[in-house]
Amino acid sequence: MSSPTARLLAVATATALLFAGTPAQAAPVTPVTPGTNAFAPLATCYGGAVRSYFETGRYGGQAGQFRTTTRCRDINVRNASVYATEACVIFVDKTGACNYWTYLPANSGWITVATDVRDGVNFRVRFENLRYEYEPLIAYHAF
């Protein structure tokens, strides 16, 4: 014997399925052909990255002068050091001051340090460490 509650639940579930239609299906997956770079959008920006290396991180340093390109809309920095640092961008044709400081954790991924920068703009990247660092400061810049 089935209980009235179980029958009511079964009817309610069936009715909901009838009104909902067929179950949702995933969109077909487009296969990636061999030799195709699935990360092409990333490669266009970060593929031309420039490496900066400071033998000793000390209290920081300055990298550049660089010029923005059509590859990226932003200026991105990746900290490959074993300690955290901060970075800012100096637009050398306009000022000798930083735009704003951006925190870069140790061994970070790509982090934007300046957004929506026009192509052909000259700049430097300045780093500032919280303390004197004996280890090298290694950074990559994509612009």
Disulfide bonds with the S-S distance in Angstrom:
Cys45-Cys72 1.80
Cys88-Cys98 1.92
